[in-house]
Amino acid sequence: MREQMTTWLDVLGLLLVAAGAAAGAYRLLGWAALAVAGVVVLAGSLTAARRGGGGEGP
């Protein structure tokens, strides 16, 4: 249960970082700033996969 809650908090934090990056890039790129958010989420997913954060519990 604790591991699942930690995973959800990590996901929420990653989405907030992605939203912040997209909001910052919006002035320069317009709606294409959504690509910035996608890159942040993709980078976070790849980092978690490399560290072995597959989410499989016992």
PDB file with SEQRES, HELIX, SHEET and CRYST1 records, atoms N, CA, C and O in Angstrom:
SEQRES   1 A   58  MET ARG GLU GLN MET THR THR TRP LEU ASP VAL LEU GLY          
SEQRES   2 A   58  LEU LEU LEU VAL ALA ALA GLY ALA ALA ALA GLY ALA TYR          
SEQRES   3 A   58  ARG LEU LEU GLY TRP ALA ALA LEU ALA VAL ALA GLY VAL          
SEQRES   4 A   58  VAL VAL LEU ALA GLY SER LEU THR ALA ALA ARG ARG GLY          
SEQRES   5 A   58  GLY GLY GLY GLU GLY PRO                                      
HELIX    1 AA1 ARG A    2  LEU A   29  1                                  28    
HELIX    2 AA2 GLY A   30  ALA A   32  5                                   3    
HELIX    3 AA3 ALA A   33  ARG A   50  1                                  18    
CRYST1    1.000    1.000    1.000  90.00  90.00  90.00 P 1           1          
ATOM      1  N   MET A   1       0.824  -1.196   0.000  1.00  0.00           N  
ATOM      2  CA  MET A   1       0.000   0.000   0.000  1.00  0.00           C  
ATOM      3  C   MET A   1       0.869   1.263   0.000  1.00  0.00           C  
ATOM      4  O   MET A   1       0.603   2.214  -0.735  1.00  0.00           O  
ATOM      5  N   ARG A   2       1.905   1.253   0.831  1.00  0.00           N  
ATOM      6  CA  ARG A   2       2.778   2.422   0.932  1.00  0.00           C  
ATOM      7  C   ARG A   2       3.517   2.654  -0.384  1.00  0.00           C  
ATOM      8  O   ARG A   2       3.677   3.796  -0.816  1.00  0.00           O  
ATOM      9  N   GLU A   3       3.968   1.570  -1.022  1.00  0.00           N  
ATOM     10  CA  GLU A   3       4.675   1.703  -2.294  1.00  0.00           C  
ATOM     11  C   GLU A   3       3.756   2.252  -3.385  1.00  0.00           C  
ATOM     12  O   GLU A   3       4.182   3.057  -4.213  1.00  0.00           O  
ATOM     13  N   GLN A   4       2.507   1.821  -3.383  1.00  0.00           N  
ATOM     14  CA  GLN A   4       1.551   2.316  -4.372  1.00  0.00           C  
ATOM     15  C   GLN A   4       1.280   3.810  -4.166  1.00  0.00           C  
ATOM     16  O   GLN A   4       1.168   4.557  -5.138  1.00  0.00           O  
ATOM     17  N   MET A   5       1.175   4.246  -2.918  1.00  0.00           N  
ATOM     18  CA  MET A   5       0.951   5.660  -2.636  1.00  0.00           C  
ATOM     19  C   MET A   5       2.160   6.483  -3.068  1.00  0.00           C  
ATOM     20  O   MET A   5       2.008   7.571  -3.623  1.00  0.00           O  
ATOM     21  N   THR A   6       3.354   5.966  -2.816  1.00  0.00           N  
ATOM     22  CA  THR A   6       4.569   6.659  -3.251  1.00  0.00           C  
ATOM     23  C   THR A   6       4.606   6.782  -4.762  1.00  0.00           C  
ATOM     24  O   THR A   6       4.995   7.823  -5.293  1.00  0.00           O  
ATOM     25  N   THR A   7       4.205   5.730  -5.458  1.00  0.00           N  
ATOM     26  CA  THR A   7       4.180   5.762  -6.923  1.00  0.00           C  
ATOM     27  C   THR A   7       3.217   6.829  -7.417  1.00  0.00           C  
ATOM     28  O   THR A   7       3.549   7.580  -8.334  1.00  0.00           O  
ATOM     29  N   TRP A   8       2.039   6.910  -6.831  1.00  0.00           N  
ATOM     30  CA  TRP A   8       1.059   7.916  -7.254  1.00  0.00           C  
ATOM     31  C   TRP A   8       1.553   9.330  -6.965  1.00  0.00           C  
ATOM     32  O   TRP A   8       1.310  10.245  -7.752  1.00  0.00           O  
ATOM     33  N   LEU A   9       2.240   9.511  -5.847  1.00  0.00           N  
ATOM     34  CA  LEU A   9       2.789  10.835  -5.544  1.00  0.00           C  
ATOM     35  C   LEU A   9       3.909  11.198  -6.523  1.00  0.00           C  
ATOM     36  O   LEU A   9       4.048  12.360  -6.907  1.00  0.00           O  
ATOM     37  N   ASP A  10       4.702  10.208  -6.923  1.00  0.00           N  
ATOM     38  CA  ASP A  10       5.733  10.449  -7.936  1.00  0.00           C  
ATOM     39  C   ASP A  10       5.111  10.847  -9.264  1.00  0.00           C  
ATOM     40  O   ASP A  10       5.597  11.760  -9.931  1.00  0.00           O  
ATOM     41  N   VAL A  11       4.047  10.174  -9.648  1.00  0.00           N  
ATOM     42  CA  VAL A  11       3.355  10.495 -10.898  1.00  0.00           C  
ATOM     43  C   VAL A  11       2.785  11.908 -10.836  1.00  0.00           C  
ATOM     44  O   VAL A  11       2.917  12.674 -11.791  1.00  0.00           O  
ATOM     45  N   LEU A  12       2.161  12.249  -9.736  1.00  0.00           N  
ATOM     46  CA  LEU A  12       1.601  13.590  -9.571  1.00  0.00           C  
ATOM     47  C   LEU A  12       2.692  14.653  -9.645  1.00  0.00           C  
ATOM     48  O   LEU A  12       2.523  15.682 -10.300  1.00  0.00           O  
ATOM     49  N   GLY A  13       3.802  14.402  -8.975  1.00  0.00           N  
ATOM     50  CA  GLY A  13       4.912  15.351  -9.016  1.00  0.00           C  
ATOM     51  C   GLY A  13       5.460  15.522 -10.417  1.00  0.00           C  
ATOM     52  O   GLY A  13       5.763  16.640 -10.834  1.00  0.00           O  
ATOM     53  N   LEU A  14       5.592  14.420 -11.152  1.00  0.00           N  
ATOM     54  CA  LEU A  14       6.083  14.488 -12.527  1.00  0.00           C  
ATOM     55  C   LEU A  14       5.128  15.280 -13.412  1.00  0.00           C  
ATOM     56  O   LEU A  14       5.567  16.078 -14.239  1.00  0.00           O  
ATOM     57  N   LEU A  15       3.837  15.065 -13.244  1.00  0.00           N  
ATOM     58  CA  LEU A  15       2.864  15.815 -14.035  1.00  0.00           C  
ATOM     59  C   LEU A  15       2.885  17.305 -13.695  1.00  0.00           C  
ATOM     60  O   LEU A  15       2.712  18.146 -14.576  1.00  0.00           O  
ATOM     61  N   LEU A  16       3.095  17.628 -12.427  1.00  0.00           N  
ATOM     62  CA  LEU A  16       3.185  19.042 -12.042  1.00  0.00           C  
ATOM     63  C   LEU A  16       4.431  19.699 -12.629  1.00  0.00           C  
ATOM     64  O   LEU A  16       4.385  20.850 -13.064  1.00  0.00           O  
ATOM     65  N   VAL A  17       5.538  18.970 -12.641  1.00  0.00           N  
ATOM     66  CA  VAL A  17       6.761  19.506 -13.256  1.00  0.00           C  
ATOM     67  C   VAL A  17       6.540  19.709 -14.751  1.00  0.00           C  
ATOM     68  O   VAL A  17       6.946  20.725 -15.315  1.00  0.00           O  
ATOM     69  N   ALA A  18       5.889  18.727 -15.390  1.00  0.00           N  
ATOM     70  CA  ALA A  18       5.607  18.841 -16.826  1.00  0.00           C  
ATOM     71  C   ALA A  18       4.696  20.034 -17.102  1.00  0.00           C  
ATOM     72  O   ALA A  18       4.907  20.767 -18.068  1.00  0.00           O  
ATOM     73  N   ALA A  19       3.692  20.227 -16.264  1.00  0.00           N  
ATOM     74  CA  ALA A  19       2.785  21.361 -16.460  1.00  0.00           C  
ATOM     75  C   ALA A  19       3.519  22.685 -16.270  1.00  0.00           C  
ATOM     76  O   ALA A  19       3.271  23.642 -17.003  1.00  0.00           O  
ATOM     77  N   GLY A  20       4.410  22.745 -15.302  1.00  0.00           N  
ATOM     78  CA  GLY A  20       5.186  23.961 -15.086  1.00  0.00           C  
ATOM     79  C   GLY A  20       6.115  24.263 -16.252  1.00  0.00           C  
ATOM     80  O   GLY A  20       6.247  25.414 -16.667  1.00  0.00           O  
ATOM     81  N   ALA A  21       6.759  23.226 -16.779  1.00  0.00           N  
ATOM     82  CA  ALA A  21       7.644  23.421 -17.929  1.00  0.00           C  
ATOM     83  C   ALA A  21       6.848  23.883 -19.145  1.00  0.00           C  
ATOM     84  O   ALA A  21       7.291  24.762 -19.884  1.00  0.00           O  
ATOM     85  N   ALA A  22       5.683  23.295 -19.348  1.00  0.00           N  
ATOM     86  CA  ALA A  22       4.845  23.689 -20.485  1.00  0.00           C  
ATOM     87  C   ALA A  22       4.332  25.115 -20.317  1.00  0.00           C  
ATOM     88  O   ALA A  22       4.267  25.872 -21.286  1.00  0.00           O  
ATOM     89  N   ALA A  23       3.971  25.481 -19.102  1.00  0.00           N  
ATOM     90  CA  ALA A  23       3.486  26.843 -18.866  1.00  0.00           C  
ATOM     91  C   ALA A  23       4.586  27.861 -19.121  1.00  0.00           C  
ATOM     92  O   ALA A  23       4.330  28.937 -19.661  1.00  0.00           O  
ATOM     93  N   GLY A  24       5.814  27.521 -18.731  1.00  0.00           N  
ATOM     94  CA  GLY A  24       6.929  28.419 -18.982  1.00  0.00           C  
ATOM     95  C   GLY A  24       7.255  28.549 -20.459  1.00  0.00           C  
ATOM     96  O   GLY A  24       7.632  29.625 -20.923  1.00  0.00           O  
ATOM     97  N   ALA A  25       7.112  27.457 -21.198  1.00  0.00           N  
ATOM     98  CA  ALA A  25       7.423  27.465 -22.630  1.00  0.00           C  
ATOM     99  C   ALA A  25       6.270  28.009 -23.466  1.00  0.00           C  
ATOM    100  O   ALA A  25       6.450  28.296 -24.650  1.00  0.00           O  
ATOM    101  N   TYR A  26       5.097  28.154 -22.871  1.00  0.00           N  
ATOM    102  CA  TYR A  26       3.917  28.572 -23.628  1.00  0.00           C  
ATOM    103  C   TYR A  26       4.097  29.950 -24.257  1.00  0.00           C  
ATOM    104  O   TYR A  26       3.638  30.189 -25.374  1.00  0.00           O  
ATOM    105  N   ARG A  27       4.758  30.848 -23.548  1.00  0.00           N  
ATOM    106  CA  ARG A  27       4.945  32.214 -24.083  1.00  0.00           C  
ATOM    107  C   ARG A  27       5.796  32.205 -25.344  1.00  0.00           C  
ATOM    108  O   ARG A  27       5.605  33.035 -26.233  1.00  0.00           O  
ATOM    109  N   LEU A  28       6.734  31.268 -25.422  1.00  0.00           N  
ATOM    110  CA  LEU A  28       7.620  31.200 -26.581  1.00  0.00           C  
ATOM    111  C   LEU A  28       7.056  30.345 -27.703  1.00  0.00           C  
ATOM    112  O   LEU A  28       7.202  30.677 -28.879  1.00  0.00           O  
ATOM    113  N   LEU A  29       6.408  29.240 -27.337  1.00  0.00           N  
ATOM    114  CA  LEU A  29       6.025  28.236 -28.327  1.00  0.00           C  
ATOM    115  C   LEU A  29       4.532  28.141 -28.593  1.00  0.00           C  
ATOM    116  O   LEU A  29       4.124  27.502 -29.563  1.00  0.00           O  
ATOM    117  N   GLY A  30       3.716  28.753 -27.763  1.00  0.00           N  
ATOM    118  CA  GLY A  30       2.274  28.599 -27.911  1.00  0.00           C  
ATOM    119  C   GLY A  30       1.857  27.185 -27.542  1.00  0.00           C  
ATOM    120  O   GLY A  30       2.407  26.593 -26.613  1.00  0.00           O  
ATOM    121  N   TRP A  31       0.896  26.648 -28.260  1.00  0.00           N  
ATOM    122  CA  TRP A  31       0.382  25.313 -27.941  1.00  0.00           C  
ATOM    123  C   TRP A  31       1.399  24.215 -28.180  1.00  0.00           C  
ATOM    124  O   TRP A  31       1.229  23.100 -27.687  1.00  0.00           O  
ATOM    125  N   ALA A  32       2.454  24.509 -28.930  1.00  0.00           N  
ATOM    126  CA  ALA A  32       3.515  23.512 -29.125  1.00  0.00           C  
ATOM    127  C   ALA A  32       4.250  23.227 -27.813  1.00  0.00           C  
ATOM    128  O   ALA A  32       5.038  22.285 -27.735  1.00  0.00           O  
ATOM    129  N   ALA A  33       3.996  24.027 -26.801  1.00  0.00           N  
ATOM    130  CA  ALA A  33       4.605  23.787 -25.491  1.00  0.00           C  
ATOM    131  C   ALA A  33       4.127  22.474 -24.885  1.00  0.00           C  
ATOM    132  O   ALA A  33       4.760  21.950 -23.969  1.00  0.00           O  
ATOM    133  N   LEU A  34       3.028  21.944 -25.380  1.00  0.00           N  
ATOM    134  CA  LEU A  34       2.594  20.627 -24.907  1.00  0.00           C  
ATOM    135  C   LEU A  34       3.640  19.565 -25.218  1.00  0.00           C  
ATOM    136  O   LEU A  34       3.742  18.565 -24.507  1.00  0.00           O  
ATOM    137  N   ALA A  35       4.416  19.775 -26.275  1.00  0.00           N  
ATOM    138  CA  ALA A  35       5.502  18.852 -26.587  1.00  0.00           C  
ATOM    139  C   ALA A  35       6.557  18.872 -25.478  1.00  0.00           C  
ATOM    140  O   ALA A  35       7.161  17.844 -25.173  1.00  0.00           O  
ATOM    141  N   VAL A  36       6.775  20.041 -24.880  1.00  0.00           N  
ATOM    142  CA  VAL A  36       7.713  20.143 -23.763  1.00  0.00           C  
ATOM    143  C   VAL A  36       7.233  19.276 -22.606  1.00  0.00           C  
ATOM    144  O   VAL A  36       8.023  18.556 -21.994  1.00  0.00           O  
ATOM    145  N   ALA A  37       5.944  19.345 -22.310  1.00  0.00           N  
ATOM    146  CA  ALA A  37       5.382  18.515 -21.243  1.00  0.00           C  
ATOM    147  C   ALA A  37       5.534  17.035 -21.573  1.00  0.00           C  
ATOM    148  O   ALA A  37       5.835  16.228 -20.694  1.00  0.00           O  
ATOM    149  N   GLY A  38       5.330  16.684 -22.820  1.00  0.00           N  
ATOM    150  CA  GLY A  38       5.495  15.291 -23.233  1.00  0.00           C  
ATOM    151  C   GLY A  38       6.919  14.812 -23.064  1.00  0.00           C  
ATOM    152  O   GLY A  38       7.150  13.675 -22.653  1.00  0.00           O  
ATOM    153  N   VAL A  39       7.875  15.669 -23.378  1.00  0.00           N  
ATOM    154  CA  VAL A  39       9.284  15.301 -23.225  1.00  0.00           C  
ATOM    155  C   VAL A  39       9.628  15.104 -21.745  1.00  0.00           C  
ATOM    156  O   VAL A  39      10.373  14.188 -21.397  1.00  0.00           O  
ATOM    157  N   VAL A  40       9.092  15.955 -20.883  1.00  0.00           N  
ATOM    158  CA  VAL A  40       9.339  15.809 -19.445  1.00  0.00           C  
ATOM    159  C   VAL A  40       8.775  14.483 -18.945  1.00  0.00           C  
ATOM    160  O   VAL A  40       9.442  13.774 -18.192  1.00  0.00           O  
ATOM    161  N   VAL A  41       7.565  14.144 -19.351  1.00  0.00           N  
ATOM    162  CA  VAL A  41       6.955  12.884 -18.922  1.00  0.00           C  
ATOM    163  C   VAL A  41       7.737  11.694 -19.486  1.00  0.00           C  
ATOM    164  O   VAL A  41       7.973  10.715 -18.779  1.00  0.00           O  
ATOM    165  N   LEU A  42       8.134  11.778 -20.752  1.00  0.00           N  
ATOM    166  CA  LEU A  42       8.912  10.701 -21.356  1.00  0.00           C  
ATOM    167  C   LEU A  42      10.246  10.517 -20.639  1.00  0.00           C  
ATOM    168  O   LEU A  42      10.654   9.388 -20.367  1.00  0.00           O  
ATOM    169  N   ALA A  43      10.922  11.612 -20.333  1.00  0.00           N  
ATOM    170  CA  ALA A  43      12.198  11.526 -19.624  1.00  0.00           C  
ATOM    171  C   ALA A  43      12.019  10.907 -18.238  1.00  0.00           C  
ATOM    172  O   ALA A  43      12.838  10.097 -17.805  1.00  0.00           O  
ATOM    173  N   GLY A  44      10.957  11.287 -17.554  1.00  0.00           N  
ATOM    174  CA  GLY A  44      10.681  10.696 -16.241  1.00  0.00           C  
ATOM    175  C   GLY A  44      10.379   9.215 -16.334  1.00  0.00           C  
ATOM    176  O   GLY A  44      10.811   8.439 -15.481  1.00  0.00           O  
ATOM    177  N   SER A  45       9.650   8.817 -17.345  1.00  0.00           N  
ATOM    178  CA  SER A  45       9.325   7.403 -17.535  1.00  0.00           C  
ATOM    179  C   SER A  45      10.577   6.589 -17.850  1.00  0.00           C  
ATOM    180  O   SER A  45      10.761   5.492 -17.322  1.00  0.00           O  
ATOM    181  N   LEU A  46      11.435   7.129 -18.712  1.00  0.00           N  
ATOM    182  CA  LEU A  46      12.666   6.421 -19.055  1.00  0.00           C  
ATOM    183  C   LEU A  46      13.597   6.309 -17.844  1.00  0.00           C  
ATOM    184  O   LEU A  46      14.238   5.278 -17.640  1.00  0.00           O  
ATOM    185  N   THR A  47      13.666   7.364 -17.053  1.00  0.00           N  
ATOM    186  CA  THR A  47      14.498   7.327 -15.852  1.00  0.00           C  
ATOM    187  C   THR A  47      13.985   6.280 -14.873  1.00  0.00           C  
ATOM    188  O   THR A  47      14.775   5.534 -14.295  1.00  0.00           O  
ATOM    189  N   ALA A  48      12.682   6.218 -14.685  1.00  0.00           N  
ATOM    190  CA  ALA A  48      12.102   5.226 -13.776  1.00  0.00           C  
ATOM    191  C   ALA A  48      12.342   3.816 -14.292  1.00  0.00           C  
ATOM    192  O   ALA A  48      12.598   2.907 -13.502  1.00  0.00           O  
ATOM    193  N   ALA A  49      12.264   3.619 -15.595  1.00  0.00           N  
ATOM    194  CA  ALA A  49      12.479   2.292 -16.162  1.00  0.00           C  
ATOM    195  C   ALA A  49      13.933   1.855 -15.992  1.00  0.00           C  
ATOM    196  O   ALA A  49      14.204   0.682 -15.733  1.00  0.00           O  
ATOM    197  N   ARG A  50      14.854   2.781 -16.135  1.00  0.00           N  
ATOM    198  CA  ARG A  50      16.274   2.441 -15.968  1.00  0.00           C  
ATOM    199  C   ARG A  50      16.613   2.121 -14.526  1.00  0.00           C  
ATOM    200  O   ARG A  50      17.485   1.296 -14.253  1.00  0.00           O  
ATOM    201  N   ARG A  51      15.932   2.766 -13.616  1.00  0.00           N  
ATOM    202  CA  ARG A  51      16.197   2.513 -12.197  1.00  0.00           C  
ATOM    203  C   ARG A  51      15.471   1.279 -11.686  1.00  0.00           C  
ATOM    204  O   ARG A  51      15.661   0.879 -10.537  1.00  0.00           O  
ATOM    205  N   GLY A  52      14.660   0.684 -12.509  1.00  0.00           N  
ATOM    206  CA  GLY A  52      13.945  -0.511 -12.105  1.00  0.00           C  
ATOM    207  C   GLY A  52      12.637  -0.220 -11.409  1.00  0.00           C  
ATOM    208  O   GLY A  52      12.124  -1.078 -10.691  1.00  0.00           O  
ATOM    209  N   GLY A  53      12.085   0.953 -11.598  1.00  0.00           N  
ATOM    210  CA  GLY A  53      10.819   1.310 -10.957  1.00  0.00           C  
ATOM    211  C   GLY A  53       9.636   0.842 -11.770  1.00  0.00           C  
ATOM    212  O   GLY A  53       8.860   1.655 -12.273  1.00  0.00           O  
ATOM    213  N   GLY A  54       9.493  -0.467 -11.903  1.00  0.00           N  
ATOM    214  CA  GLY A  54       8.422  -1.021 -12.713  1.00  0.00           C  
ATOM    215  C   GLY A  54       7.074  -1.031 -12.027  1.00  0.00           C  
ATOM    216  O   GLY A  54       6.048  -1.220 -12.679  1.00  0.00           O  
ATOM    217  N   GLY A  55       7.061  -0.831 -10.714  1.00  0.00           N  
ATOM    218  CA  GLY A  55       5.815  -0.788 -10.002  1.00  0.00           C  
ATOM    219  C   GLY A  55       5.292  -2.150  -9.566  1.00  0.00           C  
ATOM    220  O   GLY A  55       4.201  -2.244  -9.005  1.00  0.00           O  
ATOM    221  N   GLU A  56       6.069  -3.214  -9.823  1.00  0.00           N  
ATOM    222  CA  GLU A  56       5.620  -4.529  -9.382  1.00  0.00           C  
ATOM    223  C   GLU A  56       5.885  -4.670  -7.904  1.00  0.00           C  
ATOM    224  O   GLU A  56       7.018  -4.506  -7.452  1.00  0.00           O  
ATOM    225  N   GLY A  57       4.879  -4.963  -7.169  1.00  0.00           N  
ATOM    226  CA  GLY A  57       5.010  -5.146  -5.735  1.00  0.00           C  
ATOM    227  C   GLY A  57       5.227  -6.613  -5.400  1.00  0.00           C  
ATOM    228  O   GLY A  57       5.243  -7.460  -6.293  1.00  0.00           O  
ATOM    229  N   PRO A  58       5.395  -6.918  -4.109  1.00  0.00           N  
ATOM    230  CA  PRO A  58       5.596  -8.314  -3.692  1.00  0.00           C  
ATOM    231  C   PRO A  58       4.377  -9.158  -3.874  1.00  0.00           C  
ATOM    232  O   PRO A  58       4.399 -10.350  -3.567  1.00  0.00           O  
TER     233      PRO A  58                                                      
END                                                                             
